């Protein structure tokens, strides 16, 4: 299993084991409740998913780069849902 697959697997395990739904996970990590996750909020998700601290910043930037379709450098619910669909 490659690094990307390992990271996605850890995120899936976190969401599956600690939340009833992906929506609940999104709401939990969207600390300010604005409907969008910042890179900092994504880093917190990665921390809870036990992603190595050294690479969290890089991974959060890549997640935003890969899934931010609106170009606002944030991940909204629709973008998060698309990312989760690729994991499952």
Gaussian input, Z-matrix of N, CA and C with variables (Angstrom, degrees):
# hf/3-21g

backbone

0 1
 N
 C     1     B1
 C     2     B2     1     A1
 N     3     B3     2     A2     1     D1
 C     4     B4     3     A3     2     D2
 C     5     B5     4     A4     3     D3
 N     6     B6     5     A5     4     D4
 C     7     B7     6     A6     5     D5
 C     8     B8     7     A7     6     D6
 N     9     B9     8     A8     7     D7
 C    10    B10     9     A9     8     D8
 C    11    B11    10    A10     9     D9
 N    12    B12    11    A11    10    D10
 C    13    B13    12    A12    11    D11
 C    14    B14    13    A13    12    D12
 N    15    B15    14    A14    13    D13
 C    16    B16    15    A15    14    D14
 C    17    B17    16    A16    15    D15
 N    18    B18    17    A17    16    D16
 C    19    B19    18    A18    17    D17
 C    20    B20    19    A19    18    D18
 N    21    B21    20    A20    19    D19
 C    22    B22    21    A21    20    D20
 C    23    B23    22    A22    21    D21
 N    24    B24    23    A23    22    D22
 C    25    B25    24    A24    23    D23
 C    26    B26    25    A25    24    D24
 N    27    B27    26    A26    25    D25
 C    28    B28    27    A27    26    D26
 C    29    B29    28    A28    27    D27
 N    30    B30    29    A29    28    D28
 C    31    B31    30    A30    29    D29
 C    32    B32    31    A31    30    D30
 N    33    B33    32    A32    31    D31
 C    34    B34    33    A33    32    D32
 C    35    B35    34    A34    33    D33
 N    36    B36    35    A35    34    D34
 C    37    B37    36    A36    35    D35
 C    38    B38    37    A37    36    D36
 N    39    B39    38    A38    37    D37
 C    40    B40    39    A39    38    D38
 C    41    B41    40    A40    39    D39
 N    42    B42    41    A41    40    D40
 C    43    B43    42    A42    41    D41
 C    44    B44    43    A43    42    D42
 N    45    B45    44    A44    43    D43
 C    46    B46    45    A45    44    D44
 C    47    B47    46    A46    45    D45
 N    48    B48    47    A47    46    D46
 C    49    B49    48    A48    47    D47
 C    50    B50    49    A49    48    D48
 N    51    B51    50    A50    49    D49
 C    52    B52    51    A51    50    D50
 C    53    B53    52    A52    51    D51
 N    54    B54    53    A53    52    D52
 C    55    B55    54    A54    53    D53
 C    56    B56    55    A55    54    D54
 N    57    B57    56    A56    55    D55
 C    58    B58    57    A57    56    D56
 C    59    B59    58    A58    57    D57
 N    60    B60    59    A59    58    D58
 C    61    B61    60    A60    59    D59
 C    62    B62    61    A61    60    D60
 N    63    B63    62    A62    61    D61
 C    64    B64    63    A63    62    D62
 C    65    B65    64    A64    63    D63
 N    66    B66    65    A65    64    D64
 C    67    B67    66    A66    65    D65
 C    68    B68    67    A67    66    D66
 N    69    B69    68    A68    67    D67
 C    70    B70    69    A69    68    D68
 C    71    B71    70    A70    69    D69
 N    72    B72    71    A71    70    D70
 C    73    B73    72    A72    71    D71
 C    74    B74    73    A73    72    D72
 N    75    B75    74    A74    73    D73
 C    76    B76    75    A75    74    D74
 C    77    B77    76    A76    75    D75
 N    78    B78    77    A77    76    D76
 C    79    B79    78    A78    77    D77
 C    80    B80    79    A79    78    D78
 N    81    B81    80    A80    79    D79
 C    82    B82    81    A81    80    D80
 C    83    B83    82    A82    81    D81
 N    84    B84    83    A83    82    D82
 C    85    B85    84    A84    83    D83
 C    86    B86    85    A85    84    D84
 N    87    B87    86    A86    85    D85
 C    88    B88    87    A87    86    D86
 C    89    B89    88    A88    87    D87
 N    90    B90    89    A89    88    D88
 C    91    B91    90    A90    89    D89
 C    92    B92    91    A91    90    D90
 N    93    B93    92    A92    91    D91
 C    94    B94    93    A93    92    D92
 C    95    B95    94    A94    93    D93
 N    96    B96    95    A95    94    D94
 C    97    B97    96    A96    95    D95
 C    98    B98    97    A97    96    D96
 N    99    B99    98    A98    97    D97
 C   100   B100    99    A99    98    D98
 C   101   B101   100   A100    99    D99
 N   102   B102   101   A101   100   D100
 C   103   B103   102   A102   101   D101
 C   104   B104   103   A103   102   D102
 N   105   B105   104   A104   103   D103
 C   106   B106   105   A105   104   D104
 C   107   B107   106   A106   105   D105
 N   108   B108   107   A107   106   D106
 C   109   B109   108   A108   107   D107
 C   110   B110   109   A109   108   D108
 N   111   B111   110   A110   109   D109
 C   112   B112   111   A111   110   D110
 C   113   B113   112   A112   111   D111
 N   114   B114   113   A113   112   D112
 C   115   B115   114   A114   113   D113
 C   116   B116   115   A115   114   D114
 N   117   B117   116   A116   115   D115
 C   118   B118   117   A117   116   D116
 C   119   B119   118   A118   117   D117
 N   120   B120   119   A119   118   D118
 C   121   B121   120   A120   119   D119
 C   122   B122   121   A121   120   D120
 N   123   B123   122   A122   121   D121
 C   124   B124   123   A123   122   D122
 C   125   B125   124   A124   123   D123
 N   126   B126   125   A125   124   D124
 C   127   B127   126   A126   125   D125
 C   128   B128   127   A127   126   D126
 N   129   B129   128   A128   127   D127
 C   130   B130   129   A129   128   D128
 C   131   B131   130   A130   129   D129
 N   132   B132   131   A131   130   D130
 C   133   B133   132   A132   131   D131
 C   134   B134   133   A133   132   D132
 N   135   B135   134   A134   133   D133
 C   136   B136   135   A135   134   D134
 C   137   B137   136   A136   135   D135
 N   138   B138   137   A137   136   D136
 C   139   B139   138   A138   137   D137
 C   140   B140   139   A139   138   D138
 N   141   B141   140   A140   139   D139
 C   142   B142   141   A141   140   D140
 C   143   B143   142   A142   141   D141
 N   144   B144   143   A143   142   D142
 C   145   B145   144   A144   143   D143
 C   146   B146   145   A145   144   D144
 N   147   B147   146   A146   145   D145
 C   148   B148   147   A147   146   D146
 C   149   B149   148   A148   147   D147
 N   150   B150   149   A149   148   D148
 C   151   B151   150   A150   149   D149
 C   152   B152   151   A151   150   D150
 N   153   B153   152   A152   151   D151
 C   154   B154   153   A153   152   D152
 C   155   B155   154   A154   153   D153
 N   156   B156   155   A155   154   D154
 C   157   B157   156   A156   155   D155
 C   158   B158   157   A157   156   D156
 N   159   B159   158   A158   157   D157
 C   160   B160   159   A159   158   D158
 C   161   B161   160   A160   159   D159
 N   162   B162   161   A161   160   D160
 C   163   B163   162   A162   161   D161
 C   164   B164   163   A163   162   D162
 N   165   B165   164   A164   163   D163
 C   166   B166   165   A165   164   D164
 C   167   B167   166   A166   165   D165
 N   168   B168   167   A167   166   D166
 C   169   B169   168   A168   167   D167
 C   170   B170   169   A169   168   D168
 N   171   B171   170   A170   169   D169
 C   172   B172   171   A171   170   D170
 C   173   B173   172   A172   171   D171
 N   174   B174   173   A173   172   D172
 C   175   B175   174   A174   173   D173
 C   176   B176   175   A175   174   D174
 N   177   B177   176   A176   175   D175
 C   178   B178   177   A177   176   D176
 C   179   B179   178   A178   177   D177
 N   180   B180   179   A179   178   D178
 C   181   B181   180   A180   179   D179
 C   182   B182   181   A181   180   D180
 N   183   B183   182   A182   181   D181
 C   184   B184   183   A183   182   D182
 C   185   B185   184   A184   183   D183
 N   186   B186   185   A185   184   D184
 C   187   B187   186   A186   185   D185
 C   188   B188   187   A187   186   D186
 N   189   B189   188   A188   187   D187
 C   190   B190   189   A189   188   D188
 C   191   B191   190   A190   189   D189
 N   192   B192   191   A191   190   D190
 C   193   B193   192   A192   191   D191
 C   194   B194   193   A193   192   D192
 N   195   B195   194   A194   193   D193
 C   196   B196   195   A195   194   D194
 C   197   B197   196   A196   195   D195
 N   198   B198   197   A197   196   D196
 C   199   B199   198   A198   197   D197
 C   200   B200   199   A199   198   D198
 N   201   B201   200   A200   199   D199
 C   202   B202   201   A201   200   D200
 C   203   B203   202   A202   201   D201
 N   204   B204   203   A203   202   D202
 C   205   B205   204   A204   203   D203
 C   206   B206   205   A205   204   D204
 N   207   B207   206   A206   205   D205
 C   208   B208   207   A207   206   D206
 C   209   B209   208   A208   207   D207
 N   210   B210   209   A209   208   D208
 C   211   B211   210   A210   209   D209
 C   212   B212   211   A211   210   D210
 N   213   B213   212   A212   211   D211
 C   214   B214   213   A213   212   D212
 C   215   B215   214   A214   213   D213
 N   216   B216   215   A215   214   D214
 C   217   B217   216   A216   215   D215
 C   218   B218   217   A217   216   D216
 N   219   B219   218   A218   217   D217
 C   220   B220   219   A219   218   D218
 C   221   B221   220   A220   219   D219
 N   222   B222   221   A221   220   D220
 C   223   B223   222   A222   221   D221
 C   224   B224   223   A223   222   D222
 N   225   B225   224   A224   223   D223
 C   226   B226   225   A225   224   D224
 C   227   B227   226   A226   225   D225
 N   228   B228   227   A227   226   D226
 C   229   B229   228   A228   227   D227
 C   230   B230   229   A229   228   D228
 N   231   B231   230   A230   229   D229
 C   232   B232   231   A231   230   D230
 C   233   B233   232   A232   231   D231
 N   234   B234   233   A233   232   D232
 C   235   B235   234   A234   233   D233
 C   236   B236   235   A235   234   D234
 N   237   B237   236   A236   235   D235
 C   238   B238   237   A237   236   D236
 C   239   B239   238   A238   237   D237
 N   240   B240   239   A239   238   D238
 C   241   B241   240   A240   239   D239
 C   242   B242   241   A241   240   D240
 N   243   B243   242   A242   241   D241
 C   244   B244   243   A243   242   D242
 C   245   B245   244   A244   243   D243
 N   246   B246   245   A245   244   D244
 C   247   B247   246   A246   245   D245
 C   248   B248   247   A247   246   D246
 N   249   B249   248   A248   247   D247
 C   250   B250   249   A249   248   D248
 C   251   B251   250   A250   249   D249
 N   252   B252   251   A251   250   D250
 C   253   B253   252   A252   251   D251
 C   254   B254   253   A253   252   D252
 N   255   B255   254   A254   253   D253
 C   256   B256   255   A255   254   D254
 C   257   B257   256   A256   255   D255
 N   258   B258   257   A257   256   D256
 C   259   B259   258   A258   257   D257
 C   260   B260   259   A259   258   D258
 N   261   B261   260   A260   259   D259
 C   262   B262   261   A261   260   D260
 C   263   B263   262   A262   261   D261

   B1=1.4624
   B2=1.5284
   B3=1.3228
   B4=1.4531
   B5=1.5117
   B6=1.3268
   B7=1.4693
   B8=1.5333
   B9=1.3295
   B10=1.4643
   B11=1.5314
   B12=1.3234
   B13=1.4547
   B14=1.5264
   B15=1.3241
   B16=1.4651
   B17=1.5285
   B18=1.3204
   B19=1.4635
   B20=1.5310
   B21=1.3301
   B22=1.4621
   B23=1.5287
   B24=1.3303
   B25=1.4556
   B26=1.5312
   B27=1.3267
   B28=1.4673
   B29=1.5266
   B30=1.3316
   B31=1.4642
   B32=1.5315
   B33=1.3276
   B34=1.4607
   B35=1.5235
   B36=1.3188
   B37=1.4682
   B38=1.5212
   B39=1.3266
   B40=1.4691
   B41=1.5248
   B42=1.3147
   B43=1.4657
   B44=1.5264
   B45=1.3142
   B46=1.4623
   B47=1.5230
   B48=1.3383
   B49=1.4593
   B50=1.5287
   B51=1.3272
   B52=1.4563
   B53=1.5293
   B54=1.3175
   B55=1.4640
   B56=1.5186
   B57=1.3162
   B58=1.4602
   B59=1.5158
   B60=1.3429
   B61=1.4648
   B62=1.5291
   B63=1.3287
   B64=1.4627
   B65=1.5291
   B66=1.3518
   B67=1.4655
   B68=1.5245
   B69=1.3192
   B70=1.4578
   B71=1.5291
   B72=1.3219
   B73=1.4702
   B74=1.5295
   B75=1.3254
   B76=1.4639
   B77=1.5237
   B78=1.3191
   B79=1.4712
   B80=1.5254
   B81=1.3209
   B82=1.4584
   B83=1.5306
   B84=1.3146
   B85=1.4654
   B86=1.5231
   B87=1.3221
   B88=1.4717
   B89=1.5258
   B90=1.3243
   B91=1.4726
   B92=1.5205
   B93=1.3368
   B94=1.4676
   B95=1.5294
   B96=1.3357
   B97=1.4585
   B98=1.5063
   B99=1.3422
   B100=1.4628
   B101=1.5298
   B102=1.3366
   B103=1.4610
   B104=1.5048
   B105=1.3348
   B106=1.4645
   B107=1.5217
   B108=1.3204
   B109=1.4591
   B110=1.5256
   B111=1.3225
   B112=1.4542
   B113=1.5228
   B114=1.3308
   B115=1.4672
   B116=1.5243
   B117=1.3249
   B118=1.4537
   B119=1.5205
   B120=1.3188
   B121=1.4633
   B122=1.5263
   B123=1.3240
   B124=1.4632
   B125=1.5249
   B126=1.3323
   B127=1.4666
   B128=1.5271
   B129=1.3283
   B130=1.4687
   B131=1.5300
   B132=1.3207
   B133=1.4621
   B134=1.5272
   B135=1.3243
   B136=1.4594
   B137=1.5244
   B138=1.3235
   B139=1.4671
   B140=1.5322
   B141=1.3258
   B142=1.4655
   B143=1.5316
   B144=1.3403
   B145=1.4635
   B146=1.5329
   B147=1.3351
   B148=1.4643
   B149=1.5245
   B150=1.3364
   B151=1.4640
   B152=1.5220
   B153=1.3048
   B154=1.4644
   B155=1.5265
   B156=1.3301
   B157=1.4630
   B158=1.5109
   B159=1.3143
   B160=1.4572
   B161=1.5309
   B162=1.3289
   B163=1.4641
   B164=1.5251
   B165=1.3356
   B166=1.4773
   B167=1.5220
   B168=1.3298
   B169=1.4628
   B170=1.5147
   B171=1.3321
   B172=1.4714
   B173=1.5262
   B174=1.3251
   B175=1.4587
   B176=1.5266
   B177=1.3353
   B178=1.4733
   B179=1.5259
   B180=1.3253
   B181=1.4696
   B182=1.5239
   B183=1.3260
   B184=1.4715
   B185=1.5261
   B186=1.3330
   B187=1.4624
   B188=1.5188
   B189=1.3196
   B190=1.4688
   B191=1.5268
   B192=1.3172
   B193=1.4643
   B194=1.5304
   B195=1.3319
   B196=1.4557
   B197=1.5137
   B198=1.3281
   B199=1.4688
   B200=1.5196
   B201=1.3236
   B202=1.4638
   B203=1.5216
   B204=1.3078
   B205=1.4662
   B206=1.5262
   B207=1.3380
   B208=1.4629
   B209=1.5307
   B210=1.3351
   B211=1.4570
   B212=1.5204
   B213=1.3431
   B214=1.4665
   B215=1.5361
   B216=1.3397
   B217=1.4642
   B218=1.5314
   B219=1.3249
   B220=1.4535
   B221=1.5272
   B222=1.3279
   B223=1.4609
   B224=1.5246
   B225=1.3401
   B226=1.4588
   B227=1.5311
   B228=1.3200
   B229=1.4547
   B230=1.5289
   B231=1.3348
   B232=1.4714
   B233=1.5284
   B234=1.3270
   B235=1.4619
   B236=1.5327
   B237=1.3276
   B238=1.4574
   B239=1.5265
   B240=1.3285
   B241=1.4614
   B242=1.5323
   B243=1.3212
   B244=1.4670
   B245=1.5347
   B246=1.3204
   B247=1.4647
   B248=1.5256
   B249=1.3243
   B250=1.4552
   B251=1.5198
   B252=1.3283
   B253=1.4685
   B254=1.5232
   B255=1.3279
   B256=1.4680
   B257=1.5231
   B258=1.3113
   B259=1.4700
   B260=1.5232
   B261=1.3337
   B262=1.4700
   B263=1.4822
   A1=108.08
   A2=116.92
   A3=121.16
   A4=111.77
   A5=115.04
   A6=120.79
   A7=111.46
   A8=117.11
   A9=120.24
   A10=110.43
   A11=116.16
   A12=120.42
   A13=110.85
   A14=116.92
   A15=121.64
   A16=110.37
   A17=117.51
   A18=121.86
   A19=110.35
   A20=117.03
   A21=120.64
   A22=110.91
   A23=116.82
   A24=120.91
   A25=111.04
   A26=117.47
   A27=121.15
   A28=111.18
   A29=116.92
   A30=120.56
   A31=109.89
   A32=116.86
   A33=120.68
   A34=110.45
   A35=117.43
   A36=121.08
   A37=110.48
   A38=116.94
   A39=120.72
   A40=110.81
   A41=116.86
   A42=121.04
   A43=110.70
   A44=116.91
   A45=121.46
   A46=112.55
   A47=116.36
   A48=120.20
   A49=114.64
   A50=117.80
   A51=119.42
   A52=115.06
   A53=116.58
   A54=119.63
   A55=109.86
   A56=116.44
   A57=120.68
   A58=111.15
   A59=116.10
   A60=120.87
   A61=109.60
   A62=117.85
   A63=120.02
   A64=112.27
   A65=117.08
   A66=120.87
   A67=110.70
   A68=115.83
   A69=120.38
   A70=110.52
   A71=116.74
   A72=121.03
   A73=109.92
   A74=116.69
   A75=120.65
   A76=110.45
   A77=116.16
   A78=120.39
   A79=111.30
   A80=117.33
   A81=121.25
   A82=111.30
   A83=117.11
   A84=120.38
   A85=113.09
   A86=117.75
   A87=121.89
   A88=107.29
   A89=115.99
   A90=122.55
   A91=114.15
   A92=117.47
   A93=119.27
   A94=112.56
   A95=117.00
   A96=120.92
   A97=115.39
   A98=117.00
   A99=119.28
   A100=113.53
   A101=116.71
   A102=119.99
   A103=113.72
   A104=116.70
   A105=121.35
   A106=109.25
   A107=115.07
   A108=119.61
   A109=109.81
   A110=115.71
   A111=121.50
   A112=108.94
   A113=116.24
   A114=119.49
   A115=110.12
   A116=117.61
   A117=121.27
   A118=112.51
   A119=116.27
   A120=120.13
   A121=110.80
   A122=116.40
   A123=120.52
   A124=110.19
   A125=117.02
   A126=120.78
   A127=109.85
   A128=117.73
   A129=121.38
   A130=110.67
   A131=117.18
   A132=121.22
   A133=109.50
   A134=117.58
   A135=122.03
   A136=111.46
   A137=116.02
   A138=120.59
   A139=109.45
   A140=116.90
   A141=121.18
   A142=111.35
   A143=116.77
   A144=121.68
   A145=111.49
   A146=115.49
   A147=122.61
   A148=113.21
   A149=115.09
   A150=121.02
   A151=106.89
   A152=116.96
   A153=123.33
   A154=111.30
   A155=115.44
   A156=121.65
   A157=114.38
   A158=117.23
   A159=121.47
   A160=111.68
   A161=117.19
   A162=119.19
   A163=114.25
   A164=117.94
   A165=119.83
   A166=113.10
   A167=116.85
   A168=120.44
   A169=112.29
   A170=115.22
   A171=119.58
   A172=110.98
   A173=116.01
   A174=120.13
   A175=110.70
   A176=117.25
   A177=119.23
   A178=110.32
   A179=117.02
   A180=120.32
   A181=110.91
   A182=116.97
   A183=120.92
   A184=111.50
   A185=116.91
   A186=119.47
   A187=110.66
   A188=116.64
   A189=120.29
   A190=109.39
   A191=116.63
   A192=121.09
   A193=111.17
   A194=116.59
   A195=120.44
   A196=115.56
   A197=117.71
   A198=120.12
   A199=114.89
   A200=119.23
   A201=122.60
   A202=109.50
   A203=115.79
   A204=120.47
   A205=112.66
   A206=117.79
   A207=120.84
   A208=112.30
   A209=117.30
   A210=120.95
   A211=114.74
   A212=117.95
   A213=120.05
   A214=112.85
   A215=116.02
   A216=123.08
   A217=112.53
   A218=115.33
   A219=123.50
   A220=107.49
   A221=116.07
   A222=120.48
   A223=107.98
   A224=116.08
   A225=119.55
   A226=109.22
   A227=116.71
   A228=120.65
   A229=111.80
   A230=117.89
   A231=120.49
   A232=110.91
   A233=116.80
   A234=121.11
   A235=110.57
   A236=116.70
   A237=121.90
   A238=109.93
   A239=115.79
   A240=121.48
   A241=110.63
   A242=117.18
   A243=120.93
   A244=110.25
   A245=116.94
   A246=120.94
   A247=109.99
   A248=117.60
   A249=122.44
   A250=110.68
   A251=117.31
   A252=121.05
   A253=110.93
   A254=117.10
   A255=120.69
   A256=111.31
   A257=116.79
   A258=121.14
   A259=109.94
   A260=117.25
   A261=120.83
   A262=113.71
   D1=132.35
   D2=179.66
   D3=-80.50
   D4=173.37
   D5=-177.50
   D6=-61.27
   D7=-42.89
   D8=-178.92
   D9=-62.13
   D10=-46.47
   D11=-179.80
   D12=-63.33
   D13=-38.38
   D14=178.90
   D15=-63.12
   D16=-44.47
   D17=179.45
   D18=-64.17
   D19=-46.58
   D20=179.67
   D21=-62.96
   D22=-38.23
   D23=177.69
   D24=-62.97
   D25=-42.63
   D26=179.31
   D27=-64.79
   D28=-37.67
   D29=177.40
   D30=-65.46
   D31=-42.84
   D32=178.92
   D33=-62.58
   D34=-43.28
   D35=178.84
   D36=-61.02
   D37=-44.28
   D38=178.14
   D39=-57.68
   D40=-51.04
   D41=-176.50
   D42=-64.76
   D43=-43.27
   D44=-178.41
   D45=-66.86
   D46=-41.84
   D47=-173.50
   D48=-84.49
   D49=-21.90
   D50=-172.61
   D51=-117.51
   D52=-6.38
   D53=-177.61
   D54=-136.78
   D55=148.62
   D56=179.07
   D57=-72.22
   D58=-35.86
   D59=-177.37
   D60=-142.59
   D61=160.52
   D62=172.97
   D63=-59.62
   D64=-32.59
   D65=177.90
   D66=-61.40
   D67=-41.29
   D68=178.99
   D69=-64.11
   D70=-40.57
   D71=178.16
   D72=-63.51
   D73=-44.74
   D74=179.88
   D75=-60.04
   D76=-47.32
   D77=-179.45
   D78=-62.31
   D79=-37.72
   D80=179.74
   D81=-63.47
   D82=-43.50
   D83=-176.60
   D84=-84.93
   D85=-16.58
   D86=174.43
   D87=-81.19
   D88=76.82
   D89=-170.38
   D90=-56.99
   D91=-38.75
   D92=-177.67
   D93=-88.60
   D94=-2.53
   D95=175.28
   D96=67.39
   D97=23.03
   D98=-177.89
   D99=-87.82
   D100=2.32
   D101=178.83
   D102=84.32
   D103=8.40
   D104=179.41
   D105=-140.68
   D106=141.77
   D107=177.76
   D108=-99.33
   D109=128.70
   D110=175.75
   D111=-82.56
   D112=170.74
   D113=175.64
   D114=-59.07
   D115=-37.77
   D116=178.27
   D117=-63.30
   D118=-39.99
   D119=177.80
   D120=-68.84
   D121=-35.39
   D122=176.45
   D123=-67.39
   D124=-39.32
   D125=176.29
   D126=-58.86
   D127=-39.94
   D128=178.09
   D129=-63.69
   D130=-41.92
   D131=175.69
   D132=-59.26
   D133=-45.88
   D134=-179.69
   D135=-63.77
   D136=-36.94
   D137=177.69
   D138=-62.85
   D139=-46.75
   D140=179.57
   D141=-65.36
   D142=-26.95
   D143=178.12
   D144=-84.03
   D145=4.80
   D146=177.82
   D147=63.17
   D148=38.80
   D149=172.96
   D150=-82.93
   D151=135.49
   D152=-178.18
   D153=-50.01
   D154=131.88
   D155=-178.22
   D156=-56.66
   D157=-32.69
   D158=-178.43
   D159=-63.53
   D160=-35.92
   D161=-174.68
   D162=-101.97
   D163=-4.20
   D164=-177.23
   D165=-54.20
   D166=-45.99
   D167=-178.69
   D168=-61.13
   D169=-43.03
   D170=179.38
   D171=-66.14
   D172=-42.45
   D173=-178.92
   D174=-65.50
   D175=-42.20
   D176=179.86
   D177=-63.04
   D178=-40.89
   D179=178.13
   D180=-63.01
   D181=-41.17
   D182=179.41
   D183=-68.08
   D184=-37.43
   D185=177.08
   D186=-63.26
   D187=-44.74
   D188=178.10
   D189=-63.04
   D190=-46.68
   D191=-179.80
   D192=-58.97
   D193=-40.93
   D194=-176.03
   D195=-79.37
   D196=-28.07
   D197=-172.48
   D198=-117.70
   D199=-9.03
   D200=-179.98
   D201=-78.20
   D202=90.74
   D203=-178.30
   D204=-79.21
   D205=-23.17
   D206=-177.73
   D207=-84.15
   D208=-15.17
   D209=177.47
   D210=79.62
   D211=15.61
   D212=-178.41
   D213=-95.18
   D214=5.47
   D215=-179.95
   D216=63.40
   D217=26.92
   D218=175.81
   D219=-131.59
   D220=159.26
   D221=176.60
   D222=-111.16
   D223=113.69
   D224=177.73
   D225=-89.19
   D226=178.64
   D227=-175.29
   D228=-58.55
   D229=-45.40
   D230=-178.54
   D231=-61.34
   D232=-41.94
   D233=179.44
   D234=-67.17
   D235=-40.01
   D236=177.57
   D237=-62.92
   D238=-43.69
   D239=-179.73
   D240=-61.05
   D241=-39.82
   D242=178.25
   D243=-65.98
   D244=-40.64
   D245=178.50
   D246=-63.65
   D247=-44.49
   D248=-179.66
   D249=-64.19
   D250=-37.75
   D251=179.74
   D252=-61.43
   D253=-34.10
   D254=178.43
   D255=-71.53
   D256=-27.07
   D257=-179.47
   D258=-75.45
   D259=-41.01
   D260=-172.01
   D261=-74.59

